[in-house]
């Protein structure tokens, strides 16, 4: 197409018109963009009592437990209870075969009875008779000695007077010597009977009696091992054997647990247990149960565990209906110290900083969010004590404050209300 100057003029006029329009538009002032307020939930801090909760995990254990093991190996003659049966202290639970033990006990009873008779005979008859016989022998020897002394004295007088020959005097003196010897022998025999024979005979008889008694008691003890009785009130939780099977010595044949109350044993730091005492209240969360179970601290160990340097604490739960089972894992919450007039905010209102400090977002008089550092005391899952940083007059952002920039405009909404507008 040939070049035409009129087309150039037309295009230039169009370009100028566009530039003019742009210039006019640029001369108009831009309208300010309205600032959008963020919807948050807010409330005043509450004031009231708050109690520290010391938490931990534990496994429920029975209040008492007894695993009965026989001291002898013998077949089971009879079980008198089944698993799940409630038993009382002293109740007969199991009998083992014991005919051989009963025969041994009977034999030893006879030996013990014979030893008792021998002891009585020795101490009440033989020893007194021996003593009496020795006393009579001594008395007879003394009488004979006195008689011979009198004869010798008389014959000496007669010999001086020439009435008897010297041979008669010598005979009397020889008889006196024999009488003196007999007297000395009788005296020593009586002394021996009183001090040695009497004691030796008594000890011998007593020793035989003691030996027979010991054998009899041992036989009775072995016989008693064939009957297993419950040492506690409780419930039979295990019975691995059946009648006729052999029970091995030292192997449990029946287990009883006292589950009228259960114990939850937890290990806590020494610093925490310093603020606890026996009788403190606790709540135990049990799997499968809607509400926590009330419990009480029943024991705080007086010594640290050498391995973990922690303190063992026992929490006791009543279990009258038997719903709670030993061996169940549970979660404990023990009530610690209580602050009666504490300033409290919801736990979700806390905002952690990078340096580890804590703060809360407060709605100022300008309708904007401002971060205030706070110090906290007792912390619970749903609320926390504020010890410094805010007061009761402050309005705290309880939900929606996390991630807000300082000075962000906010508007309060009712709890549970959606922040979207139609």
C-alpha positions as CSV (number, residue, x, y, z in Angstrom):
1,X,0.0,0.0,0.0
2,X,1.5,3.5,-0.8
3,X,2.4,5.8,2.0
4,X,-0.2,8.4,3.0
5,X,0.6,11.4,5.2
6,X,-3.1,11.6,6.4
7,X,-2.8,8.3,8.2
8,X,0.2,9.5,10.2
9,X,-1.7,12.5,11.4
10,X,-4.6,10.4,12.5
11,X,-2.4,8.0,14.5
12,X,-0.7,10.9,16.2
13,X,-4.0,12.4,17.3
14,X,-5.1,9.1,18.8
15,X,-1.9,8.7,20.8
16,X,-2.2,12.2,22.2
17,X,-5.8,11.5,23.2
18,X,-4.7,8.4,25.1
19,X,-1.9,10.3,26.9
20,X,-4.3,13.0,27.9
21,X,-6.8,10.5,29.3
22,X,-4.0,8.8,31.4
23,X,-2.8,12.2,32.7
24,X,-6.3,13.1,33.7
25,X,-6.7,9.8,35.5
26,X,-3.4,10.2,37.3
27,X,-4.4,13.5,38.7
28,X,-7.2,12.1,40.7
29,X,-6.5,11.3,44.4
30,X,-6.5,7.5,45.4
31,X,-9.0,6.7,48.1
32,X,-7.5,5.0,51.4
33,X,-8.1,1.2,51.8
34,X,-10.2,0.5,54.9
35,X,-8.3,-1.5,57.7
36,X,-9.9,-4.9,58.4
37,X,-10.4,-5.9,62.1
38,X,-9.6,-9.4,63.1
39,X,-12.3,-11.3,65.1
40,X,-11.1,-12.7,68.4
41,X,-12.6,-14.1,71.6
42,X,-11.7,-12.1,74.7
43,X,-12.6,-12.0,78.4
44,X,-11.5,-10.5,81.7
45,X,-9.1,-12.6,83.9
46,X,-10.9,-14.6,86.6
47,X,-10.0,-14.6,90.3
48,X,-10.5,-17.6,92.5
49,X,-8.8,-20.6,94.1
50,X,-6.6,-22.8,92.0
51,X,-4.9,-26.0,93.0
52,X,-1.7,-27.5,91.6
53,X,-2.0,-30.9,90.0
54,X,0.9,-33.3,90.1
55,X,0.5,-35.8,87.3
56,X,2.0,-39.2,86.5
57,X,1.3,-42.6,85.0
58,X,1.0,-45.8,87.0
59,X,-0.3,-49.3,87.0
60,X,-3.0,-50.4,89.5
61,X,-1.7,-53.0,92.0
62,X,-3.7,-55.0,94.6
63,X,-3.7,-53.8,98.2
64,X,-2.3,-57.2,99.2
65,X,-1.3,-60.4,97.3
66,X,-0.4,-63.9,98.3
67,X,0.9,-66.6,95.9
68,X,0.6,-69.9,97.8
69,X,3.4,-72.4,97.2
70,X,3.7,-75.8,98.9
71,X,6.9,-76.6,100.7
72,X,6.6,-80.2,99.6
73,X,6.0,-81.9,96.2
74,X,2.8,-84.0,96.2
75,X,-0.2,-84.6,94.0
76,X,-3.2,-82.2,94.5
77,X,-5.9,-84.1,96.4
78,X,-8.6,-81.4,96.1
79,X,-9.2,-77.8,95.3
80,X,-11.9,-76.1,97.4
81,X,-12.2,-72.9,95.4
82,X,-12.3,-71.8,91.8
83,X,-10.8,-68.7,90.1
84,X,-12.8,-65.6,91.0
85,X,-14.0,-67.0,94.3
86,X,-13.9,-64.7,97.3
87,X,-12.0,-66.2,100.2
88,X,-11.3,-65.3,103.9
89,X,-8.1,-65.4,105.9
90,X,-7.6,-68.9,107.3
91,X,-9.9,-70.6,104.8
92,X,-8.7,-74.0,103.4
93,X,-8.0,-73.7,99.7
94,X,-6.0,-76.7,98.6
95,X,-5.3,-80.2,100.0
96,X,-2.3,-82.3,98.9
97,X,-1.9,-86.1,99.3
98,X,-0.6,-86.5,102.9
99,X,-1.1,-90.2,104.0
100,X,2.6,-90.8,104.3
101,X,3.1,-87.6,106.3
102,X,0.2,-88.5,108.6
103,X,1.8,-91.9,109.3
104,X,5.2,-90.3,110.1
105,X,3.5,-87.8,112.4
106,X,1.6,-90.5,114.2
107,X,4.9,-92.5,114.7
108,X,6.7,-89.5,116.1
109,X,3.7,-88.7,118.4
110,X,4.2,-92.2,119.9
111,X,7.9,-91.6,120.5
112,X,7.2,-88.2,122.0
113,X,4.6,-89.8,124.4
114,X,7.1,-92.4,125.5
115,X,9.8,-89.8,126.1
116,X,7.3,-87.8,128.2
117,X,6.7,-91.0,130.3
118,X,10.4,-91.6,130.7
119,X,11.0,-88.1,131.8
120,X,8.3,-88.2,134.4
121,X,9.6,-91.6,135.7
122,X,13.1,-90.3,135.9
123,X,12.3,-86.9,137.6
124,X,9.4,-88.0,139.8
125,X,10.4,-91.6,140.8
126,X,13.9,-92.7,140.0
127,X,15.8,-89.7,141.2
128,X,13.9,-89.3,144.5
129,X,14.3,-93.1,145.2
130,X,18.0,-93.0,144.5
131,X,18.4,-90.0,146.8
132,X,16.4,-91.7,149.5
133,X,18.4,-94.9,149.3
134,X,21.7,-93.1,149.5
135,X,20.5,-91.1,152.5
136,X,19.4,-94.4,154.2
137,X,22.8,-96.0,153.5
138,X,24.5,-93.0,155.0
139,X,22.4,-93.1,158.1
140,X,23.0,-96.8,158.5
141,X,26.8,-96.3,158.1
142,X,26.8,-93.5,160.7
143,X,24.9,-95.7,163.2
144,X,27.4,-98.5,162.7
145,X,30.3,-96.0,163.0
146,X,28.9,-94.6,166.3
147,X,28.4,-98.2,167.6
148,X,32.0,-99.1,166.9
149,X,33.3,-96.0,168.4
150,X,31.4,-96.8,171.6
151,X,32.8,-100.4,171.6
152,X,36.4,-99.2,171.1
153,X,36.0,-96.7,173.9
154,X,34.7,-99.3,176.3
155,X,37.3,-101.9,175.5
156,X,40.1,-99.4,176.0
157,X,38.9,-98.7,179.5
158,X,38.6,-102.4,180.2
159,X,42.0,-103.0,178.7
160,X,43.5,-100.4,181.1
161,X,41.9,-102.2,184.0
162,X,43.1,-105.6,182.7
163,X,39.7,-106.9,182.2
164,X,40.1,-107.8,178.5
165,X,43.1,-108.9,176.5
166,X,44.7,-106.7,174.0
167,X,43.4,-108.9,171.1
168,X,39.8,-107.8,171.9
169,X,40.8,-104.1,171.7
170,X,42.6,-104.6,168.4
171,X,39.6,-106.3,167.0
172,X,37.3,-103.5,168.1
173,X,39.6,-100.8,166.6
174,X,39.7,-102.7,163.2
175,X,35.9,-102.8,163.1
176,X,35.9,-99.1,163.8
177,X,38.2,-98.4,160.9
178,X,35.9,-100.4,158.6
179,X,32.8,-98.6,159.9
180,X,34.5,-95.2,159.3
181,X,35.3,-96.2,155.7
182,X,31.8,-97.4,155.1
183,X,30.5,-94.1,156.5
184,X,32.8,-92.0,154.2
185,X,31.7,-94.1,151.2
186,X,28.1,-93.6,151.9
187,X,28.6,-89.8,152.4
188,X,30.3,-89.5,149.1
189,X,27.7,-91.6,147.4
190,X,24.9,-89.3,148.7
191,X,26.8,-86.2,147.6
192,X,27.3,-87.7,144.2
193,X,23.6,-88.6,143.9
194,X,22.5,-85.1,144.9
195,X,25.0,-83.1,142.8
196,X,25.9,-85.3,139.8
197,X,23.6,-88.3,139.2
198,X,20.5,-86.3,139.9
199,X,21.4,-83.6,137.5
200,X,22.7,-86.0,134.8
201,X,19.7,-88.2,134.9
202,X,17.4,-85.2,134.7
203,X,19.2,-83.7,131.8
204,X,19.4,-87.0,130.0
205,X,15.6,-87.5,130.3
206,X,15.0,-83.9,129.3
207,X,17.2,-84.3,126.3
208,X,15.4,-87.4,125.1
209,X,12.1,-85.6,125.6
210,X,13.2,-82.5,123.7
211,X,14.5,-84.6,120.8
212,X,11.2,-86.6,120.6
213,X,9.2,-83.4,120.7
214,X,11.3,-81.8,117.9
215,X,10.8,-84.8,115.7
216,X,7.1,-84.8,116.4
217,X,6.7,-81.1,115.7
218,X,8.7,-81.5,112.4
219,X,6.4,-84.3,111.3
220,X,3.3,-82.2,112.2
221,X,4.8,-79.2,110.3
222,X,5.3,-81.4,107.2
223,X,1.8,-82.7,107.5
224,X,0.4,-79.1,107.7
225,X,2.2,-78.2,104.5
226,X,-0.2,-80.4,102.7
227,X,-3.0,-78.0,103.5
228,X,-2.8,-74.5,102.0
229,X,-4.9,-71.8,103.7
230,X,-5.4,-68.2,102.6
231,X,-3.4,-65.7,104.6
232,X,-5.6,-62.8,103.6
233,X,-9.1,-61.8,102.6
234,X,-9.4,-61.5,98.8
235,X,-10.2,-63.0,95.4
236,X,-8.6,-66.0,93.8
237,X,-7.0,-64.7,90.6
238,X,-5.0,-67.7,89.5
239,X,-5.2,-71.5,89.8
240,X,-2.9,-73.2,87.2
241,X,-3.3,-76.8,88.3
242,X,-6.2,-79.3,88.5
243,X,-6.9,-82.0,91.1
244,X,-4.5,-85.0,90.6
245,X,-1.7,-83.0,89.1
246,X,1.6,-82.8,91.1
247,X,2.3,-79.6,92.8
248,X,6.0,-78.8,92.9
249,X,7.6,-77.4,96.0
250,X,8.1,-73.6,95.7
251,X,5.8,-73.3,92.7
252,X,2.6,-71.2,93.2
253,X,-0.6,-73.3,93.0
254,X,-3.1,-70.6,93.8
255,X,-2.9,-66.8,94.0
256,X,-5.1,-64.5,96.1
257,X,-5.4,-60.7,95.7
258,X,-7.1,-58.2,98.0
259,X,-8.7,-55.8,95.5
260,X,-11.1,-54.1,97.9
261,X,-8.8,-51.2,97.4
262,X,-6.1,-50.8,94.7
263,X,-2.8,-48.9,94.7
264,X,-1.4,-46.7,92.0
265,X,2.4,-46.4,92.5
266,X,4.1,-43.5,90.8
267,X,7.7,-42.1,91.0
268,X,7.9,-38.3,91.4
269,X,10.8,-35.9,91.9
270,X,11.9,-35.0,95.4
271,X,11.0,-31.3,94.8
272,X,7.4,-32.2,94.0
273,X,6.9,-34.6,96.9
274,X,8.1,-32.0,99.3
275,X,4.8,-30.2,98.8
276,X,2.8,-33.4,99.3
277,X,1.5,-35.1,102.4
278,X,-0.4,-38.4,103.2
279,X,-4.1,-37.8,102.8
280,X,-3.9,-35.4,99.8
281,X,-6.7,-35.9,97.3
282,X,-6.1,-37.3,93.9
283,X,-8.0,-38.2,90.7
284,X,-7.3,-41.3,88.7
285,X,-8.2,-41.6,85.1
286,X,-9.0,-45.2,84.1
287,X,-9.4,-46.3,80.5
288,X,-13.0,-47.2,79.7
289,X,-14.4,-45.1,82.6
290,X,-16.2,-41.8,81.8
291,X,-15.3,-40.0,85.0
292,X,-12.1,-40.0,87.0
293,X,-12.0,-42.0,90.2
294,X,-11.4,-40.3,93.6
295,X,-8.3,-41.5,95.4
296,X,-6.1,-40.5,98.3
297,X,-2.3,-40.4,98.9
298,X,-1.6,-43.3,101.3
299,X,2.2,-43.4,101.4
300,X,5.2,-41.2,100.5
301,X,8.4,-43.2,100.6
302,X,10.8,-41.8,103.3
303,X,13.8,-42.6,101.0
304,X,14.8,-41.9,97.4
305,X,14.9,-44.7,94.9
306,X,18.7,-45.3,94.4
307,X,18.4,-45.9,90.7
308,X,16.2,-43.0,89.6
309,X,16.6,-40.6,92.6
310,X,12.8,-40.2,92.7
311,X,10.3,-40.8,95.5
312,X,7.7,-43.5,95.3
313,X,4.2,-42.3,96.1
314,X,1.2,-44.6,96.6
315,X,-2.3,-43.5,95.8
316,X,-5.1,-45.6,97.1
317,X,-8.5,-46.2,95.3
318,X,-11.5,-47.8,96.9
319,X,-12.9,-50.7,94.8
320,X,-15.9,-52.1,96.7
321,X,-17.7,-53.3,93.5
322,X,-14.6,-54.8,91.9
323,X,-14.9,-52.8,88.7
324,X,-11.3,-51.7,88.8
325,X,-8.8,-54.4,87.8
326,X,-5.2,-54.9,89.0
327,X,-2.7,-54.3,86.2
328,X,-4.7,-51.5,84.5
329,X,-2.5,-48.5,83.3
330,X,-3.9,-45.3,84.7
331,X,-3.1,-41.6,84.8
332,X,-2.9,-39.8,88.2
333,X,-3.6,-36.1,89.1
334,X,-2.7,-35.4,92.7
335,X,-3.9,-32.2,94.3
336,X,-0.9,-30.1,95.4
337,X,-0.7,-26.6,96.9
338,X,-3.7,-24.3,96.6
339,X,-3.7,-20.5,96.0
340,X,-7.1,-19.2,97.3
341,X,-7.2,-15.9,95.4
342,X,-5.4,-16.4,92.1
343,X,-5.6,-14.4,88.9
344,X,-6.4,-16.9,86.2
345,X,-6.6,-17.0,82.4
346,X,-7.3,-19.8,79.9
347,X,-4.2,-21.8,79.1
348,X,-4.7,-21.2,75.3
349,X,-4.3,-17.4,76.0
350,X,-0.6,-17.9,76.7
351,X,1.8,-16.9,73.9
352,X,5.3,-18.3,74.1
353,X,8.3,-16.2,72.9
354,X,11.5,-17.4,71.3
355,X,13.5,-16.7,74.4
356,X,11.2,-19.0,76.5
357,X,9.2,-16.2,78.1
358,X,5.4,-16.0,78.1
359,X,2.9,-13.3,77.3
360,X,-0.8,-12.7,76.6
361,X,-2.5,-10.5,74.0
362,X,-4.4,-7.6,75.6
363,X,-7.0,-5.4,73.8
364,X,-6.0,-1.8,74.4
365,X,-8.2,1.3,74.5
366,X,-7.4,1.8,70.8
367,X,-9.1,-1.5,69.9
368,X,-5.8,-3.0,68.9
369,X,-3.9,-6.1,70.3
370,X,-0.9,-5.5,72.4
371,X,1.5,-8.2,73.8
372,X,2.1,-8.1,77.6
373,X,4.8,-10.3,79.2
374,X,3.5,-12.2,82.2
375,X,4.8,-14.5,85.0
376,X,2.9,-17.7,85.6
377,X,2.4,-19.8,88.7
378,X,0.3,-23.0,88.9
379,X,-0.5,-24.4,85.5
380,X,-3.5,-26.7,84.8
381,X,-4.6,-28.2,81.4
382,X,-7.4,-25.6,81.0
383,X,-6.2,-22.6,83.0
384,X,-3.1,-21.0,84.4
385,X,-2.3,-18.7,87.3
386,X,-0.8,-15.3,86.4
387,X,1.4,-13.9,89.1
388,X,2.4,-10.6,87.4
389,X,2.0,-8.7,84.2
390,X,-1.7,-8.1,83.9
391,X,-4.6,-7.2,86.2
392,X,-8.3,-7.8,86.5
393,X,-9.2,-4.8,84.4
394,X,-7.3,-6.0,81.3
395,X,-9.2,-7.6,78.5
396,X,-7.4,-10.8,77.4
397,X,-7.6,-12.4,74.0
398,X,-8.5,-16.0,74.9
399,X,-8.7,-17.3,71.4
400,X,-7.3,-16.1,68.1
401,X,-4.5,-14.1,69.5
402,X,-1.7,-16.4,68.4
403,X,0.2,-15.0,65.4
404,X,-1.3,-11.5,65.7
405,X,1.1,-8.6,65.1
406,X,1.5,-5.9,67.6
407,X,-1.2,-3.2,67.1
408,X,-3.5,-5.3,65.0
409,X,-7.1,-4.0,65.1
410,X,-9.4,-6.6,66.6
411,X,-13.1,-7.0,67.3
412,X,-14.5,-9.3,70.0
413,X,-17.0,-12.0,69.2
414,X,-18.9,-14.4,71.5
415,X,-17.3,-17.7,72.3
416,X,-18.1,-20.3,69.6
417,X,-19.3,-17.6,67.1
418,X,-17.8,-17.8,63.6
419,X,-15.7,-14.8,62.5
420,X,-17.1,-14.8,58.9
421,X,-19.7,-12.2,57.9
422,X,-22.4,-12.5,55.3
